[in-house]
Amino acid sequence: MTNFEALPLILALSAIPSPDSTWQTPSESNLLDLYGVRWKQELKQFKLLATNYEEWSQPAFSADGSRVFIGTRAGRLEARAVLDGKLLWHKPKVGVIGNSMVPFGDSIVLGIDSDLVALDVVRGIERWRVRLGGSVGGPSSLWGEIGVFPVRPNAYVAVNLVSGKRLWQVKRPTPEALTIRGQGGATIDAARESAYLGFSDGRLIAVDLKQGTTQWTASLGSVGEFFADIDTQPALIDKGKGLIVGAYNSGLFRVDPATGSIEWTQKELTKVTSLTNTTEGVLIAGKGDGQVLGLNPKGDVIWRYRMKKGSPRRPMLLPNRLVAVASNRGPLALLQIGNGRPVQLLPTGSGMSAPPAVYGSDLMLMTNGGLFLATRAKAGGKILLH
């Protein structure tokens, strides 16, 4: 039995949702020492007189979990051994690195400036490069050999990840009103061979995965007003019969994935910036006002957690019915999926603007201050509040 498998049985209680939307707050008696730092690496390269420094690129693992790839705002790309942090190769000034990287076979695929690039994971040698016309602004989505990438300011591009051939692009006009920084990823519906794409003008569009042709369009965000963005990655529920998606200024919606018709709206659930589906019958929503919510498939709030500082990044699922939610100004919170109870707060100092990377029991963090932390699950114990 590994240390991770030996986590306290109390975590199994997260399968039981809270009967109401009770606020959850950290309690010293409930916090555990679940994840510990294995190694760390200082990567900050501050520019003279720079303020509000942030790191926006999410780390990524190789497909076999043996390597981790790290990109910095200063344009440094590194490959390190997960076991001990040994530097395997690096590129000091590649350009502006996109929001996310994705492993594909023995390649790591990432945005560099306005291109999508595939690099050999062992040596870092470039295999192919294709023009995107903008930076990768959110998480990628895979369907076989096809990768769908959100591209700033308001587009999605599909690329064949074997050949590097650009397959299609879907683009919307950028609104004149203010929008939220960042983009949600595409949601792949393998049964329908469709992708669902959210845009900053409040439109949700279903497209054919092979051709990129539009199947339907739904207007969700309040057009002409500030922050009409659909920043959430749409969540397929009820075995593909429903699609849950949030528009920042107008609420949470359930949409028929076959037709695009709106089935219900939760207008009070505005400011939703991220949405993560789980296998527990719970959706985890991050809100721009610092809240993390647990929602049932009807859009009802079953638990709430408020961050002491900052706003949540995209929630990342962990084993043992946990979810990791970073704050751009505070610690990384590990919450139980079923009831939102905090079980560990990992201090980050400067906060995190990029979500952590997860592979099995490894959890990799890139802080806004340029400190990279490689953490791993271990046997449980008590931890003091941070």
Helices and strands as residue ranges (DSSP letters): G 4-6, G 9-15, E 22-24, E 35-42, E 60-61, E 67-71, E 77-81, E 87-91, E 97-104, E 107-112, E 115-120, E 126-131, E 141-143, E 146-151, E 155-160, E 166-171, E 187-189, E 194-198, E 203-208, E 214-219, E 235-237, G 238-240, E 242-247, E 251-255, E 262-266, E 272-277, E 283-287, E 291-295, E 301-306, E 316-318, E 322-325, E 332-336, E 342-346, E 357-359, E 362-366, E 371-377
